[in-house]
Amino acid sequence: MYSVYVPVLLAAFLITVLEMTEVVALVLALGADEASLRHGAAGAVAGCFAIAVVALVSGRALLLAPRTYLLWAAAVVLAAFGLFLFRSTLRTYRRVRAAASTPPSAPHRVAQFVGGFTVGAVEATEVVVVLLALTAAGYGASAIVGALAGGGMLVVVALAVGERVRRIKVPWLKLGGTSMLFAFAAFWTGEARGISWPGNDLFLIPLFLLSLGIVRGVLELLLRRRPRAA
C-alpha cells in the first residue's frame, strides 16, 4: 500500500499539472483588472480544498456524482465575469485612446473570489476523479505523492512568473483575460452538453484564438462609436 509505483506517480503528477495549470491561467485572467491576485487565488484554493474535503469524506461515491451540473455552473460564472471584464476592458481602451487619467474602477473582490472558487472546484474534481480511480486500483500512495509533487511544482512556477505576466500592458492583459474567460465558458458549456472536443483540452487553444478575434472585433466596433456624455 505504501510502496511507490512510478507509472502511477507520473500519471497523477501529469494530470495534476495539466488541470491546475488551467486554474493558474484563469486566476491570472480574473485578476487582470485588479491590483492583486490574492482574492482570485484564495477562491481557487478554497474550491480545491472543498473538493478535497468532499473526496476524503465521500470517497468512491464522488465517482458517481454527475459532473455536468458543475460544468454548467462554471460556464455561467465565467461567462458572467467575462462580460464584466469586457466592460472594464472597453473602458481601459477608451482611456488609452483619449489619453485621459480616469481613476480605476473599484475592486470586485467577491466576483474574483467566486470565479476562482468555481475554477478551482471544476479542475480539482477532474483531478480527484483520476486519483480516486488510481487509489481504487491499489496505488493510493503513488497517486498522492504524484499529485502533491505536481501541485507543489505548479505553485512555485506560478509565484515565479505571475508578476511578470501582470507587467504586460493593461489593455493587452485585459483583452487576453476576457478572451480566456469566454473560451473556458464555451469549452465547459460544450462538455456539459456532451460535446467531445477534438484534441480534448488542446481545443482550448483555437477556442481562445477565436474568442480573442471576436472580442477584439467587438471592442473596435464599440470604440468607433461616439461614447455618451457622462
C-alpha positions in Angstrom: 0.0 0.0 0.0 2.9 2.4 0.8 5.2 1.5 -2.0 5.7 4.0 -4.8 4.7 2.8 -8.3 6.4 5.2 -10.8 3.9 5.0 -13.7 1.1 5.8 -11.4 3.1 8.6 -9.7 3.8 10.1 -13.2 0.2 9.8 -14.2 -1.0 11.6 -11.1 1.7 14.2 -11.5 0.8 15.0 -15.1 -3.0 15.1 -14.6 -2.5 17.5 -11.6 -0.1 19.8 -13.6 -2.5 19.7 -16.6 -5.6 20.6 -14.8 -4.1 23.0 -12.2 -2.3 24.9 -15.0 -5.8 25.9 -16.2 -6.6 27.2 -12.7 -3.4 29.3 -12.6 -4.2 30.7 -16.1 -7.8 31.7 -15.1 -6.7 33.2 -11.8 -4.4 35.5 -13.7 -7.3 36.3 -16.1 -9.7 37.0 -13.2 -7.1 39.4 -11.6 -6.3 41.3 -14.8 -8.4 44.2 -13.6 -7.2 44.2 -10.0 -4.2 45.3 -8.1 -3.7 41.9 -6.5 -4.4 38.3 -7.4 -5.0 37.2 -3.8 -8.8 37.2 -4.0 -9.0 35.0 -7.1 -6.2 32.8 -5.8 -7.9 32.5 -2.4 -11.1 31.4 -4.2 -9.2 28.8 -6.3 -7.6 27.4 -3.1 -10.9 27.3 -1.4 -12.5 25.5 -4.3 -9.7 22.9 -4.5 -9.9 22.4 -0.7 -13.7 22.0 -0.8 -13.4 19.2 -3.4 -10.6 17.6 -1.4 -12.7 17.5 1.7 -15.6 16.1 -0.3 -13.3 13.4 -1.7 -12.0 12.5 1.7 -15.5 12.3 3.2 -17.3 10.6 0.4 -14.5 8.5 -1.1 -15.6 6.5 -4.1 -19.1 7.9 -4.0 -17.6 11.0 -5.8 -17.0 8.9 -8.8 -20.8 8.5 -9.2 -21.6 12.3 -8.8 -22.6 14.0 -12.1 -20.1 16.5 -13.3 -22.5 18.1 -15.7 -24.1 20.5 -13.2 -20.7 21.7 -12.0 -19.7 22.4 -15.6 -22.9 24.3 -16.3 -22.4 26.4 -13.2 -18.7 27.1 -14.0 -19.6 28.1 -17.6 -22.3 30.6 -16.4 -20.0 32.1 -13.7 -17.1 32.6 -16.1 -19.3 34.0 -18.9 -20.8 36.5 -16.4 -17.4 37.5 -15.2 -16.2 37.7 -18.8 -18.9 40.2 -19.5 -17.9 42.3 -16.5 -14.3 42.2 -17.6 -15.2 43.1 -21.1 -16.8 46.3 -19.9 -13.7 47.1 -18.0 -11.6 46.3 -21.0 -13.7 48.7 -23.1 -13.2 51.5 -20.6 -9.5 50.9 -20.5 -9.1 51.1 -24.3 -11.2 54.3 -24.3 -9.0 55.8 -21.6 -5.8 54.9 -23.5 -7.2 56.3 -26.8 -8.4 59.5 -25.1 -5.2 59.8 -23.0 -7.4 60.6 -20.1 -6.5 59.9 -16.5 -9.6 58.3 -15.2 -9.4 56.7 -11.8 -9.6 52.9 -11.9 -12.8 51.1 -11.0 -13.3 49.7 -7.5 -12.1 46.1 -7.0 -14.7 43.4 -7.2 -13.3 41.1 -4.6 -16.4 38.9 -4.3 -16.7 38.3 -8.0 -13.0 37.5 -8.2 -13.3 35.0 -5.3 -16.4 33.3 -6.7 -14.7 33.0 -10.1 -11.6 31.5 -8.6 -13.6 29.1 -6.4 -15.6 27.8 -9.4 -12.4 27.3 -11.5 -10.7 25.5 -8.6 -13.6 23.3 -7.9 -14.1 22.2 -11.5 -10.4 21.4 -12.2 -9.9 19.8 -8.7 -12.9 17.5 -9.4 -11.3 16.2 -12.6 -8.0 15.6 -10.7 -9.8 13.8 -7.8 -11.7 11.5 -10.1 -8.5 10.3 -11.6 -6.8 10.0 -8.2 -9.7 8.0 -6.8 -9.5 5.7 -9.8 -5.8 5.1 -9.2 -6.4 4.6 -5.5 -9.2 2.1 -6.1 -6.7 0.1 -8.1 -4.4 -0.1 -5.1 -1.9 2.7 -5.8 -3.1 5.3 -3.3 0.3 6.3 -2.0 1.8 6.8 -5.5 -1.2 8.8 -6.6 -1.0 11.1 -3.6 2.8 11.6 -4.0 2.4 12.4 -7.7 -0.4 14.9 -7.1 1.4 16.7 -4.3 4.6 16.9 -6.4 2.7 18.3 -9.4 0.7 20.8 -7.3 3.8 22.0 -5.4 5.8 22.5 -8.6 3.0 24.5 -10.2 2.7 26.8 -7.2 6.4 27.6 -7.3 6.2 28.3 -11.1 3.1 30.5 -10.6 4.8 32.5 -7.9 7.8 32.9 -10.1 6.1 34.1 -13.3 2.8 35.6 -12.0 4.1 39.1 -11.5 6.0 39.1 -14.8 2.7 38.2 -16.6 1.0 41.0 -14.8 3.6 43.5 -16.1 2.2 43.2 -19.6 0.4 46.4 -20.7 -3.0 46.5 -19.0 -5.2 46.7 -22.2 -3.5 43.6 -23.6 -3.8 41.7 -20.4 -7.4 42.6 -20.0 -8.1 41.6 -23.6 -6.4 38.3 -23.1 -8.1 37.7 -19.8 -11.6 38.4 -21.2 -11.0 36.2 -24.2 -9.7 33.4 -21.9 -12.8 33.5 -19.7 -15.1 33.3 -22.7 -13.1 30.5 -24.2 -13.3 28.4 -21.0 -17.0 29.2 -20.6 -17.6 27.9 -24.2 -15.4 24.9 -23.6 -17.2 23.8 -20.4 -20.6 24.5 -21.9 -19.8 22.1 -24.7 -18.6 19.5 -22.3 -21.8 19.9 -20.2 -23.8 19.3 -23.4 -21.8 16.1 -24.2 -19.6 17.5 -27.0 -16.4 15.7 -27.5 -13.8 18.3 -28.4 -11.1 17.4 -30.9 -7.9 17.0 -29.1 -9.6 17.4 -25.7 -8.1 20.2 -23.7 -5.9 21.3 -26.6 -9.0 22.5 -28.3 -8.9 25.4 -25.8 -6.2 27.0 -28.0 -8.3 27.5 -31.1 -11.3 28.5 -28.9 -9.1 31.1 -27.2 -7.9 32.5 -30.6 -11.5 32.6 -31.9 -12.6 34.4 -28.7 -9.7 36.8 -29.0 -10.7 37.7 -32.5 -14.3 38.2 -31.7 -13.7 40.2 -28.5 -11.1 42.5 -30.3 -13.5 43.0 -33.2 -16.5 43.9 -30.9 -14.2 46.3 -29.0 -13.1 48.0 -32.2 -16.8 48.5 -33.2 -17.7 49.9 -29.9 -14.6 52.2 -29.8 -15.6 53.7 -33.1 -19.0 54.7 -31.7 -19.2 58.1 -30.1 -19.4 57.5 -26.3 -22.3 59.0 -24.4 -21.7 62.1 -22.4 -21.4 61.5 -18.7 
